[in-house]
Amino acid sequence: MGPEASRSRLAEAAAAFTSNWRNPNLRRAQLSFLGAWTAEWAFTVALGIVAYNDGGALALGLVGLLRMLPSALLAPLLSPFADRGRRERVLVVVSTLRGLATAIAAVTVALAGPVIVVYALAVLSTIAATLFRPAHSALLPTLCRTGHELASANVVRGLLDSVATLVGPLLAAVLLAFTDVSVVFAVAAASSFWAALLLLRVRYDAPPRPAAARRPHLLKEAVEGVRAVARSRDLLLILGLAAAQSLTRGALTVFSVVVAIELLGTGDPGVGALMAAVGVGAVAGSLGASLLVGTGRLGAWFAVGVGLWGLPIALVGVFPQEAAALFLLAFVGVGNALIDVAGFTLIGRLAPDAVLARVFGVLESLVAVSIGLGAILASAVIEWLGVEAALISIGLVCPVLAVASWWRLRRLDRSVDLLDLDIGLLQQVPMFHPLPLPAIEQLARGLEPMEVPAGRAVITQGDIGDRYYVIESGEADVVGDGSVVATLGPGEGFGEIALLRRTRRTATVVARTALGLRALGSDRFISVVLGYTPSAQAAAAGVDHQLDRFRPREPFDEPPAAT
């Protein structure tokens, strides 16, 4: 890579962060994630201490299982709430509930109340937390205009996730050194409330969504999310690889203890050191992932991330020395950062916006189940084959699957690149420019290519309109009442007046040169453009401007007769 390319890549990396900061809605949404996840990690540390003091390692494990099961079972069932209306409001409710549960836990511990109450509050907090990441993941595309901006948002969130993984436990450790567990709970509650306050200030025009049923059918709505995944081979592939990565993640929770104590002989402090190496790698990987925002190869980098989640673990079994293990496990953190950026961005691009939160809910459920299975699998394989063989056999699962999926992921990259070209073409049209990414992607997926030879009419004055057209290449003359009133070129569109005003065509458009067009059906055009306030206003202003410039002598204000 030459110096110019390096500078360009660094500029794109810097833009990934500055674009999030300049967009006030993205900034608030991202900071709310930092607050919520810092609270989650601090809460986890405090709860672990309470459980261990209450019943030792067994109680600690049981409480962990008690928190994991609701996440696995309820994530798909609760996620429909985030698809029904404004997703930031769901996040406000979730963060407030978590804050209240954590605050009551703080009071309970401070007053030496029943420990069972703290456990019950932990379950309640976890149930609320189950909905946070799917709703937040579904909110980000709505706040973005382009795929590049969405990738940038996921880079920033991945970094904040890594930072929270370090800051939450560190904050808890500092507080515990000078105070007690109740103060950790109180600070975690304050962090959750802060996240809710930030989300209250998010302001945007929500894209059109189907009206929610008066009587909720959560199971039926949850199944729609599962069906959306099942209908898309690409989504199935991404979620399948994410499940494999989570299986390895669950195994790592066992390996980190067994490797430190039995294989390396570093004792309890070694467990923390190994996991800290993963955390350091995650932060470094998140910073490095910012260099990938403009590459357009997210599928390929997702495969690399999946491979890095397993290969270093396998190599620890080959090189069982402390320095080697610390160095290798840092690359697991790098892989995690790549998966966060590429995986969440690709799911946000592939899943329909109407069920996006439910798709992320399916992902959350898969992750929770796979982590539990991974921990059980690692324990069984260690008993059967020994530590080194278990590290190698389980560590190779992700790299093998990543290699097997490589070409499909590269094809996915090419299809996303083509979609981005159509989005770029549409965004040159003023009325489409305000649309958020999910809405303009809906238009782009409905575009049909057309070739028109020079001299042929595309639309004729007085005809009934059923399509909107955008010029990809060539030029066209707009002819009204026999006179040329305008000439259109690439990036300009025509045909919207008849669709928006429900009139007949007000002018004829003739190909001046050979035309490459993208055509859009009237139903999709009207539902998106009129369903989103900023684009509807821009479209109305554009129509008024065109009619001020030319209005046909014969009025066509009456709606076309039904056929």
N, C-alpha and C positions, 0 to 999 in steps of 0.2 A: 504494500500500500504506500503510495507516494505521499509527500508532505501535503499536497493540496487535498487529496482524498482524506487524509487524517484530520486536517483542519475542518473539512466539511462534516465528517462524522462527529467530531467533538462539538461543532456548532449545533448539529441536530440533537446531540445528547443534552446540551445546555437548554435548547429550545423545549425539550420534553418537560423540563422542570419549570421554566419560565412561563410556558403556555398555561400550565395548571395554576400558577400563581396569579397570572393576569386575568384568568376567568374566575370571577368571584364565586360563582356557584360551585365550580370544581374545587376551588381552594377550600371552601367551607366543608364540602363533602369529604375531601381527603383528610382534613384536620379532624373531622368527626370520627373517621375510621381510626386515626391515630389514638384519639381519646378512648374510643370504645375498646380497642385491642390492648392498649396499655392497661386499662381497667381489668380486662379479662385475665391477663397474665399475672397482675398483682393479686387479683382475687384467687386465682388458682394456687399461688404460693401460700396465701393465708389459709385457704381451705385445707391444703395439704398438711399444714402444721396443726390445725385443729383436729383433723382426722387422725394424724399420727399420735398426738398426745392422748387422744381418746381411746384408741384401740390398736396402735402399732401399725405394722406394715399391712396386715390383713384389712384393717379398717380403711387404710389409705387406698388399697386396691379396689375395695368394694365401692367406696365413694366415687372413685374414678369411673368405674363401670356404671354406677348409677347416673353419672352425668353424661356418659357417652350414649347410653341407650335412648334417651329422649331425642338426642340429635339425629340418630339413625332413623327412628320411627316417625318423628314429627316434622322433619324438614320438608318432605314432599307435601305433607298435609297442610302445613301452615303457609308455605310459599304462595298459594293462590291469592292470599290477602294482598301481596305486593303487586299482583298483576291487575287488581281490581280498580285501583285509583292512583293517587299520587304516592310514589314510592318513598319520598322523603318523609311523608307523614307516618308511614309505617315505621320507618327508622326512628322517628321521634318517640313514638309509643314504645318501641322495643328498648331504646336507650333509657327512657324514663322508668320503665318497669325494672330493668336491670339495676338502675341506680337506687330505686326504692328497696328492692330485695337486698342489695348489698348494704345499704344504710341500716336496715333492720337487723341484719347479721352483725354489723358493728356494735349496735346497741346491745344485742343479745350476748355477745362475747364480753363486752365491757361490764355487764351486770352479772356475769357468770350464769347465764340462763341455760336452759336445756340444749345440749349439743344437737339433739334431733331436730330442733327448730332451725339451726344453722344448715343442717343437711337438706331440710325441706326447702329452705330459701335458695340453696345452691342449685337444686333441681329446677326451681322456678326461674332463676337467673339463666340457667342453661337453656331452658325451653325458649325464653325470650331471645337469647343469643343465637339460637338456631336459625332465626329468621333474618339476623342482621346481615351476614355476608351475602346470601342470595339477593336480598333487596338492594343492598349497596351495589353489588355487581350488576344488577339490572338497571340501577339508576344512572350509572356512569355513561352508558351509550347515549342516554337521553340528553345529557349535558354536553355532548360532543357533536361536532359538525362533520368530521372526517374520520376515516380509519386510522390515520396517522395520529390524530388527537386522542382517539381511544387507546391506541397503543401507548402513547405518552402517559395517559392517565393510569393505565395499569402498571407502567414502570414506576411511577411515583407511589402508587398504592403498595406495590411489592416492596419498595424501599421502606415505606412507613411500617409495613407489616414486620419486616426484619428488625427495624429500629425498636418497635414495640416489644418484640420477642426478647430484646436485650434490656430495654429500659424498664419494662414492667417488673421482672424479677429483681433487677438492680435496685429500683425504687423500693420494692418490698424489703430487700436486704438492708438498705440504709435505714428505713423506718424501724425495722425490727431491732437494729443495733441500739437505737435510742428510745424506742417506745415499746408497744406490744402489738399483738395481732389485730386488736380492735381498731387501731389507728390505720393499719393497712387496709382493712375493709372500708373505713371511712374515706380514705383518699381514693380508693377504687370507685366508691359511689360518686364522689365529686367529679371524677373523670368521666363517668357515664353521663351525669347531668350536663357536663360541659359539652359532650358530643351532641346531646339533644338540643341544647341551646343553639349550637352552630347550625344544625339542620333546620331549625325554625326560620333561619334567615336565608335559606335557599329559595330563590325566586326564578321560575321559568314557566314557559307555556308548555303544558303537557301535550304530547302527541295524541292523536285520536286513538281510542281503544274501544272495543265493544263494551256496551253497558253491562254492568254486573247484574246477575239475577237477584231478584228481591229476596228469595230464600236461598241461602248459601248451600251448595252441594260440594263440600270440600273434597270428598273422595273422588267424585266425578271430575272436578277441576284438576286435582292432583294427577289423575290418570291422563288428562290431556297433556301434561308436561312429559309424562313417560312416553306417550305416543309421539310427541314431537321429536324426542330423541330416537325412538325406534324407526321413525320414517326417514331419518337422515343418516346415511352411512358415515358421513364425516363426523357428525356429533357422536355416533356410537364409537367411532375410533378414538376421538379425543377423550371421551369419558372412560372408555376401557383402559387406555393408557394411564389416565389419572388414577383409576382404581389400582392398577399395578404399582404405581408410584406410592400410593397410600398403603398398600400391603407391605412394601419395603419400609415405609416410614414406621408402621407398627412394629415390624421386626427390629428396627433400629432402637426402639425404646427398650427392648430386651437386650440386644447386642451391646448397647452402651454400658450397661451394668456388668454383664458377664465378661465382656472383653476387658474392661478396666480392672475388675477384681481377679478373674481367673487367668486371663491370657497375658495381660501386661503387668499384673501385680501392683497397680498404682492405688488400689483401695478406693474408698468413697470419694476422695477429692478427684480421682481420675475420671469418675463418671461425669462430674461437672465439667472437667476440662474437655472431654470428648464432645459433649453437647455444645460447649462454648465454641469449639472449633467450627461446628456446623453453623452456629449463629454468626460468627465472624465471616465465614464464607458467604452466608446469605446476604449480609450487608454489602460486601464487596461485589457479589454477583448482581445485586440490584443496581449498583452504580454502573457496573459493566453492561448490564442489560439496556441501559439508556442509550448505548451506542448502536443498538440494533433496531431502534424505532423506525428508521427510514430504509431498512434493508429490503422489506417486502418478502422475507423468507421466514415468517413466524412458524410455519409448520415444520421446517427443517430445524429451527432452534428449539422448538418444543421436543422434537425427537432427541436432540442433544441433551436437553434437560432431563428427560426420562432416563437416558443412558447414564448420565452422571449421578442419578440417584442410586444406581446399583453397582456400577463398576468400581468405585472407590471402596465400597463395603467388601466386595469380592477380593480386592487387592489387599485389604487388611488381613484377610485370611492367609494370603501368600506371604506378606511381610509383617509379621506380628511384633513390631517394635513400636514404642510409644511415639517417637518423633514421626515415623512413617504414618501411624494411625491418625495423628493430629493433622498432618499435612493432607492426607487423603480425604478425611472427613470434611475438611473445608470445601472440597469440591462438591460434596453433597449439598452444601448450602448454596453454592453457585448453581447447581442443577435446579434447586428449589426456586431460585429467583427466575431462572429461564422459564420454568413451567408456569409460574404465576403470571408473568408478562404475556407469554405466547398463548397459554391455555385459556386464560380468561378473555383475552382479546378475540381469539378465534371463536369461542363459544358465543361471545357477544355479537360477532358478525354472522354466525351461522343460524342461530336460533331466532324464530319470529319474536318480535317485541311483545306481542300479546301474551306469550307464555314464557317470556325470558326468565322471570324470577322462579317459575316452576322448574325450568330446566336446571337452573343453578341449585334449586332445592334437591333435585335428583342427584346432582353432583355431591352436595353436602352429605346426603344419605349414603351414597357409595363410599365416600371418603371415610365416614365414621365406621361403617361395617368393615371396610377393608383394613383399617388400622387395627381393629379388634382381632380380625382373622390373622393379620400379620404377626401380632404379638403371640398368639396361640401357636401359629405355625413355627415361629422361630424357637419357642420353648421345646416343641416336640422334636424338631430336627436336631437341636443341640443334644437332646437326650439320646437320639438315635445315632447320629453321625459324629458328634463332637463339635466343638466351637469352630475350628478352622473350616471344616467341611460345610458347616451350616452357613458361615459367612460367604463362602464361595458359591454354594448352590443357590441360596436365596439372592445373593448379590447379582447373579447373572441373569435373573428373570427380566429386569428392566432393560438392560442392554440388548438382549436377544429380541425382545418385543420391539424396541426402538429400531433396530436394523430391519426387522421384518416389515415394519410400517413405513419405512423411509420413502419409498416411491409414491405411496398413496398420499403421504403428507406433502410431498413436492407437487403432486397434481393439485392438491388443495391450495397450495400457494399460488399456482398459476391461475386457478379459477378466481381467487380473491383479487389477484392483480387485474384481471379482466373486469371484474366488478368495480374496482376502484377507477378504472378508466371511464366507465359509464357514469359513475358518480361525479367524477371531475367534469365530464361533459355537461351533466345536468346542473351542476353548481355554477356554470357560466350564465345560466338563465336567472335573471333577478328574482323571480317569484319563488324559485327553488332554493335560493341561497340561505334563507332563514331556517330551513328544515333541519332538525337534528338527524344524526346518522341513521337511526332505525327507520325514520320516515323516508329519507331519500334513498336508502337501500331498497325499501319496498317498491319505489318507483323504478329504480335501476333494474331490479329483477324482472320487471314487467316489460322492459324495452324489447322491441322487435326490430331487427335490421331490415332496411329497405334500400334498394338501388333504383334510381329513376334516371333514365337517359335525358340528355339535353333536349329542351323543347317540349317535353311532356308536362301536362298539368298534374300537380299532386292533389290539389283540392280545387273545386270550382265554385264560384260565387253563386249563392242560392241553393246549394246542396245541403243536405242534412249532415251535421258533423258527428263523427263517432270516434275520432282519434286526435291526439296531439302529436306534433312532430318536432324533433330537434335535429338541426343540421350537423352532421359529423364532418362532412367534406363537401366542397363545391359551393355554388352560389345559386340563389333563387330570386326571381322577381315577384313582388306582390303587385297584382294588377287589379285595380278597382274601377269599375265602370269603364273599362277599355283603356285606362291609363296606368302606367307604372308609377306606383306611389312609394315604393321602397325596394331596396335590394338587401337580401339577407345572406349571411355567411356562416361559417362554422361557429358553433356555440350559441346560435340564436334559434328561437323556436317560433312556431306559428300554429294556429288552429284552436287557441284557447277561448276566443270570443264566443264561438258557437257553443262550446261546452259549458262555459261559466254563465253566459247570459241566456242559455237555452234558445238560441236563435239559429237561423240558417247561416251558412257561410257568408261573411260580409265581403270577401274578396277572393280572387283566384290566385293561386301560387303556382308559378311555372318554373321548371328547372332551367336556369340560364346556362349552366354547365351540368355535366353528369353529377348527380347528387348521391351522397351516402347519407341516409337518414336513420334515425331511431324513432320508432312509432310507439305510442303509449295509448292503451285503451281508455275510453272515457270513464268507465267505472272506477278504475284504479286512480286515474288522474284527479277526478272530482273528490273522491273520498279522502285522499291525502291532502290535496291543496286546500280544500275548504274545511277540512277537519282540524287544521292547525292555524291558529289565529294570525301569526305573523305572515305566513305564506298567503293566506286568503287576502290579507290587506295589500300585500305586494302585488298579487294577481289583479285585484280590483283597480289598483293605481295604474298598472300596466295596460289594462283594457281601456280605461278612461283616456290614457295618453294616446293609444292607437286610434280610438274613435274621434278624438279631437283632431288628429292629423288627417284622417279620412273617414267619412261616413257615407255609405252608399246612398244613391238617389232614391232607390226603391227600398223602403223600410223592410227589415226582416225581424221585427221585434216579436212577432207572434211565435209561440213555441211550435216546433215541428209536430205535425199530426202523428198520433200513435199508429204504429204498424203492427 
